[in-house]
Amino acid sequence: GGRGKVLKNAPWVLANAILRDEKLRKAQDYQRVISVWVSASGAVTRVELVGAAQYPELDEALRNVLRGLPALREGAPGDMPQPIRLRVSARS
């Protein structure tokens, strides 16, 4: 069903968006776990950065990228557990 497609596509959409952001692309040793909620239409409806902030400027860049994400091709099925948790790692 759709559940696998959401989990399969979300990391690629996110990775491509992060690579387009210069600050995140050039970051050294930046790691964050993020929680993402996705609606049935594929829109990202909520994002939380998990854990303590070590690099507030990079966290803000990451938030901006996540807020600007296009809708995923496949929406989240109503019975899909949320949030989707992803680990973001950027190293130069």
CORVENMO-V93966 format. One record per backbone hydrogen bond with DSSP energy under -0.5 kcal/mol. CO is the residue of the C=O (numbers start at 1). NH is the residue of the N-H. E is the energy in kcal/mol with one decimal. If there is no record, write none. Layout:
co=[CO:CO]
nh=[NH:NH]
e=[E:E]
//
This chain:
co=[1:2:3:4:5:6:7:8:9:10:11:12:13:14:15:16:18:20:21:22:24:29:30:32:33:34:35:36:37:37:39:39:42:43:43:46:48:48:50:55:56:57:58:59:60:61:62:63:64:66:77:83:84:86:86:87:88:90]
nh=[5:6:7:8:9:10:11:12:13:14:15:16:17:18:19:20:21:22:25:26:27:31:90:88:50:86:48:84:45:46:42:76:72:39:45:37:35:50:33:59:60:61:62:63:64:65:66:67:68:69:80:85:36:34:88:89:32:30]
e=[-0.7:-2.3:-2.2:-2.1:-2.8:-2.4:-0.6:-0.5:-2.4:-2.5:-2.8:-2.3:-1.9:-2.6:-2.4:-1.0:-1.5:-0.6:-2.6:-2.0:-0.7:-0.6:-3.0:-3.8:-3.2:-2.6:-2.4:-3.4:-2.2:-1.1:-1.7:-2.3:-3.0:-2.8:-0.7:-2.5:-2.9:-0.5:-0.7:-2.5:-2.3:-1.8:-2.6:-2.7:-2.4:-2.1:-2.6:-2.7:-1.3:-1.2:-2.0:-0.5:-2.7:-3.2:-0.5:-0.5:-2.4:-2.4]
//
